[in-house]
Amino acid sequence: MQVCHFSSVHKVNDIRVFRKQCTTLAQGGHDVTLIACPAKVDGGPVRIVPVKPPKNRIARMLFHSYRVYGLARRENADIYHFHDPELLPYALLLKLQGRRVIYDSHECLVEDLVTKEWIPQLLRRPMAYVLEQIENFVGARLSAIVAATPHIARRFQPVNAATAAINNYPLSTEFDHQHKDEAIERDGVCYVGAISFIRGIMPLLDSLDATDGKIRFRLAGLFADESVERACRNHRNWSRVEFHGQTDRQGVADIYRRSFAGIVNFLPAPNHIHSQPNKLFEYMSAGIPVICSDFALWKSVIEDGECGLCVDPASSEALAAAINILATDESICTRFSRNGRRLIEQNFTWEREGEKLLELYGKLR
C-alpha cells in the first residue's frame, strides 16, 4: 500500500518514526513516505520529505501543521499515519475525505500537559481537559490508534476498539556488539535524552558531590529551554560533565560503550509513572546496568529482572549510592549487564513490535 507518515514536530531521523516504523513498513513491502522536520538521514527504502518548521511554538501549531497536512494530502496515500496531537484536526479532515488514518500517541497527552513548564499552571488542567475531549472525538472516528505503551493503549481502548500497543523497544541488533566489548574502559555514567527539570537533571548533577571525582558523567541531548541550560552550566559539578549535545546513533553507541551505568531518574510526574522510556531499554540492550526511578512499573522490569538499581529519583544521596555501588562492584555490574541483555533478547525487541505494526496495517487493507 501507499503509506504516508507525517509529523509537524519530529525529525525525519526520529528513531521510533523513521528507523523503526517507516523502515519496518518499507521492508514489509509498503511504499512509504515520511514528511517531517529536516535532519541528516539516509532514507534507504523510505522516501523523505523534509519540512522546515518555524522557530516559535504558536506558528508551528497554527501554520506549520497545516503545511505538513497539505503535503501529506498531495501524497494520495492509502494509509495516513500521524504522530502529533496538534495534527488531530487535519487527521479528521483526511478521514472525512475517505482516507484511512492512524493516530500514533507517543505520550499520554492529558498527563503530559499538566507538567508542561511553558504553560501557566492555572491553565494546564483546563487545557488538558479540552484537548482530551478533542482527542476522544477525533480518535473515535479514526481507522486505528497506535499507542507507544500499554498505559496509553488502555486510555484509548474505550474510545476506539482498533487500538494497538506498539511498544518503543530497541532494535535488537543496534547495540549487539556493545556488551561484548570488554577491552574498553568504562569510567562513567550516562544519560541520553531530553534534558529538563522534571526529568531529574538537578538531583543527578547534585549526586556527583558524593561520588569519586574520577567518575565522568556523559550527558547527551537537548535542553528543554534556556533556563534548564543555564542552571546546568552554572552547576558546581558541570566541570565533571562530558556534554555531547544532540548526537547521532554512532555517538550514542560510543557513550554506552564507555559507561558502566545508564541513568533515567525521571521525577514522579503523572506522565512518567506509567511511561516506558526508550533509553531504559537501550541501556539494557547495550549491556550496561540501569539506575532508574523507583516507579512500580520500572521496578517490575529492572529489579525483578536483576539488571539495575531503582532509587528515589529526587534523592541525590540515593543516586550517588547507586553510582558508587556500580563503580566499585564489578561482579554486580557483570550480572546486571548479562541479565539486561537477556531480557531484551527474550521480551523487549522492536522486531516483535514491528510484526504487530505490520499486522495492524494488514487489517486496514
C-alpha positions in Angstrom: 0.0 0.0 0.0 0.9 3.7 -0.3 1.7 4.8 3.2 2.3 8.4 4.4 3.7 9.1 7.9 3.7 12.8 8.8 4.7 14.9 11.7 5.0 18.6 12.5 7.3 18.0 15.5 9.5 15.0 15.0 12.6 15.0 12.7 12.9 12.7 9.7 15.6 10.7 11.6 13.4 10.0 14.6 14.1 6.6 16.0 10.5 5.4 16.5 9.0 7.1 13.5 11.7 6.5 10.8 14.1 3.8 11.9 11.5 1.5 13.4 8.0 2.1 12.0 8.7 3.5 8.5 11.6 1.2 7.8 9.7 -1.8 9.0 6.7 -1.0 6.8 9.0 -0.4 3.8 10.8 -3.8 4.4 7.3 -5.3 4.7 6.5 -4.3 1.1 4.7 -1.0 1.5 5.6 2.2 -0.4 6.4 4.6 2.5 6.8 8.4 2.5 7.8 10.3 5.6 7.0 14.0 6.0 8.7 15.6 9.0 11.3 18.2 10.1 14.7 18.2 8.4 17.7 16.2 9.7 20.6 14.3 8.3 19.4 10.9 7.3 19.8 8.2 4.7 16.2 7.3 3.9 17.0 4.0 2.3 13.7 2.4 1.2 11.7 5.3 2.8 11.0 8.4 0.7 11.9 11.5 2.8 10.1 14.9 2.5 11.7 17.4 4.9 9.6 20.5 6.0 11.5 23.2 7.9 9.4 24.3 10.9 9.1 27.9 12.2 11.0 28.9 15.3 8.2 29.5 17.7 5.6 27.1 19.1 2.5 29.1 18.1 3.5 29.5 14.5 4.3 25.8 14.4 0.9 24.8 15.7 -1.1 27.3 13.5 0.7 27.4 10.2 3.4 24.6 10.0 0.9 21.9 10.9 -1.3 23.0 8.0 1.7 22.9 5.6 2.5 19.4 6.7 -1.1 18.4 6.2 -1.1 19.9 2.7 2.0 18.0 1.7 0.5 14.8 3.2 -2.8 15.2 1.3 -0.9 15.5 -2.0 0.6 12.0 -1.5 -2.8 10.5 -2.1 -1.8 7.6 0.2 -3.8 4.5 1.1 -3.0 5.0 4.8 -2.0 8.1 6.7 -0.1 7.7 10.0 0.5 10.9 12.0 2.4 11.4 15.2 1.4 14.7 16.9 -1.8 15.8 18.8 -1.7 19.2 17.0 -2.4 17.3 13.7 -5.7 15.9 15.0 -7.9 18.4 13.2 -6.2 17.6 9.9 -6.4 13.9 10.6 -10.2 14.3 10.9 -10.2 16.2 7.5 -8.4 13.3 5.9 -10.8 10.8 7.4 -13.8 12.9 6.1 -12.2 12.6 2.7 -12.4 8.9 2.9 -8.8 8.1 3.9 -7.7 5.5 6.3 -5.9 7.4 9.2 -3.9 6.1 12.2 -3.1 8.3 15.2 0.3 7.4 16.9 0.2 8.5 20.5 3.7 8.7 21.8 2.7 10.2 25.2 -0.4 10.4 27.4 -1.4 13.9 26.3 -3.6 14.7 29.3 -0.9 13.6 31.9 1.8 15.3 29.9 0.1 18.7 29.7 -0.2 19.1 33.5 3.6 19.2 33.8 4.4 21.4 30.8 6.6 24.2 32.2 5.8 26.6 29.3 2.1 26.5 30.1 0.9 28.7 33.0 0.0 26.4 35.9 -3.6 27.7 36.2 -4.2 26.8 32.5 -2.7 23.3 32.5 -5.7 21.3 33.7 -8.3 23.2 31.7 -6.2 22.8 28.6 -5.7 19.1 29.3 -9.5 18.7 29.7 -10.3 20.5 26.4 -7.6 18.6 24.5 -8.7 15.3 26.0 -12.2 15.9 24.5 -10.7 16.8 21.1 -8.5 13.7 21.2 -11.5 11.5 22.1 -13.8 13.0 19.5 -11.3 12.6 16.6 -9.8 9.4 17.9 -13.2 7.7 17.9 -13.5 8.4 14.2 -10.1 7.3 13.0 -9.2 3.9 11.4 -6.9 2.9 14.3 -4.8 4.2 17.1 -1.2 3.1 17.8 -0.1 3.6 21.5 3.5 3.7 22.5 2.8 1.9 25.8 0.1 -0.3 27.3 -0.9 2.5 29.6 -1.7 4.8 26.7 -3.5 1.9 24.9 -5.8 1.5 27.9 -6.6 5.2 27.7 -7.8 4.8 24.1 -9.4 1.4 24.0 -12.8 2.7 25.2 -12.6 5.4 22.6 -11.5 3.3 19.6 -11.6 -0.5 19.6 -8.9 -0.6 16.9 -6.2 0.4 19.4 -2.9 -1.4 19.4 0.0 -1.1 21.8 3.2 -0.9 19.7 6.0 -0.6 22.3 9.0 1.5 21.6 11.5 -1.2 22.3 15.1 -1.1 20.8 16.2 -2.8 17.6 17.8 -6.0 18.8 21.0 -5.7 16.8 21.8 -2.0 17.1 23.9 -2.3 20.3 24.5 -6.0 20.0 28.3 -5.6 20.0 28.4 -3.2 22.9 28.0 -5.8 25.7 30.7 -7.9 24.1 33.4 -5.2 24.1 35.4 -6.0 27.2 38.6 -4.1 26.2 37.2 -0.6 26.6 37.5 1.1 30.0 34.1 2.0 31.4 34.8 5.0 33.5 31.5 6.9 33.9 27.7 7.0 33.9 25.4 8.4 31.2 22.1 10.0 30.5 20.9 10.2 26.9 17.6 12.1 26.1 15.7 15.3 26.6 17.2 17.4 29.5 14.7 19.1 31.8 14.0 19.7 35.5 11.0 17.3 35.5 13.3 14.6 34.1 15.6 14.9 37.2 18.7 16.7 35.8 19.4 18.7 39.0 19.4 15.8 41.5 21.6 13.9 39.1 24.1 16.7 39.0 23.9 17.1 42.7 24.6 13.4 43.2 28.1 13.9 41.8 29.1 15.6 45.1 29.2 12.2 46.8 30.9 10.2 44.0 34.5 9.7 43.1 35.9 12.7 41.2 37.3 10.4 38.5 33.8 9.2 37.5 32.7 11.0 34.4 29.1 12.0 33.7 28.2 11.7 30.0 25.2 13.8 29.0 23.7 13.8 25.5 20.5 15.5 24.4 18.8 18.9 24.0 18.0 21.2 26.9 14.2 21.8 27.3 14.8 25.6 27.4 17.3 28.3 28.2 16.6 28.2 32.0 17.5 24.5 32.2 20.7 25.0 30.2 21.7 28.0 32.4 21.0 26.0 35.6 23.1 23.1 34.3 26.0 25.1 33.1 26.2 27.1 36.3 26.1 24.0 38.5 29.1 23.4 40.7 29.6 19.9 39.1 29.3 20.9 35.4 33.1 20.6 35.1 32.6 16.8 35.5 30.1 16.7 32.7 31.1 15.4 29.3 28.4 17.2 27.3 27.7 15.8 23.8 24.6 17.7 22.8 22.3 16.0 20.3 24.4 13.2 18.9 23.9 10.6 16.1 23.4 6.9 16.8 27.1 6.1 16.5 27.8 8.8 19.1 25.2 7.3 21.4 26.7 3.8 20.9 30.1 5.2 21.9 28.7 6.8 25.0 27.1 3.5 26.1 30.4 1.7 25.3 32.4 3.8 27.7 29.8 3.9 30.6 29.3 1.4 33.4 25.8 2.6 34.1 22.9 4.4 32.4 20.6 6.7 34.4 16.9 7.5 34.0 15.8 9.4 37.1 12.5 10.9 35.9 10.7 12.7 38.7 7.2 11.2 39.6 5.0 13.3 37.2 1.8 11.6 36.0 3.2 11.1 32.5 6.3 9.4 33.9 5.0 6.8 36.3 3.5 4.7 33.5 6.0 5.5 30.8 8.5 3.2 29.2 11.5 5.3 28.2 13.3 4.1 25.2 16.6 4.9 26.9 15.8 2.4 29.7 15.7 -0.4 27.2 18.6 0.9 25.2 20.8 0.7 28.2 19.8 -2.9 28.8 20.4 -3.6 25.1 23.8 -2.1 25.2 24.6 -4.3 28.2 25.0 -1.6 30.8 23.3 -1.7 34.2 20.5 0.7 34.8 19.9 3.2 37.6 16.3 4.4 37.4 13.4 5.8 39.3 11.6 3.5 41.7 8.3 3.5 39.9 6.3 0.3 40.3 6.3 -0.4 36.5 10.1 0.2 36.2 10.8 -1.9 39.2 8.9 -4.8 37.7 11.4 -4.8 34.8 14.7 -3.6 36.4 14.5 -5.1 39.9 12.6 -8.2 39.1 15.0 -8.8 36.1 18.0 -8.0 38.2 19.6 -5.7 35.7 19.9 -2.5 37.7 19.0 -0.4 40.8 15.8 1.5 41.4 16.1 4.6 43.7 14.2 7.7 44.7 14.8 9.9 41.6 14.7 13.2 43.6 17.3 12.0 46.1 20.9 12.9 45.2 22.1 10.7 48.0 20.3 7.7 46.7 21.6 8.3 43.2 25.1 8.7 44.5 24.9 5.5 46.5 23.8 3.6 43.4 26.5 5.0 41.2 29.1 4.1 43.9 27.9 0.5 44.1 28.2 0.0 40.4 31.5 1.9 40.2 33.1 -0.4 42.8 31.5 -3.8 42.4 32.5 -5.4 39.1 30.6 -8.7 39.8 27.3 -7.0 40.2 27.8 -4.9 37.1 28.6 -8.1 35.1 25.4 -9.8 36.4 23.2 -6.8 35.7 24.7 -6.5 32.2 24.0 -10.1 31.3 20.6 -10.1 32.8 19.6 -6.9 31.0 20.8 -8.1 27.6 19.0 -11.4 28.1 15.7 -9.7 28.9 16.0 -7.6 25.8 16.5 -10.6 23.6 13.6 -12.5 25.2 11.0 -9.8 25.8 11.8 -6.3 24.6 12.8 -6.1 20.9 11.4 -3.9 18.2 11.3 -6.8 15.8 8.3 -8.3 17.7 6.6 -4.9 17.9 7.2 -4.4 14.1 5.3 -7.6 13.4 2.3 -6.2 15.4 2.5 -3.0 13.3 2.5 -4.9 10.0 -0.4 -7.0 11.3 -2.4 -3.8 12.1 -1.7 -2.4 8.6 -2.9 -5.8 7.1 -6.2 -5.3 8.8 -6.7 -1.9 7.2 -6.3 -3.2 3.6 
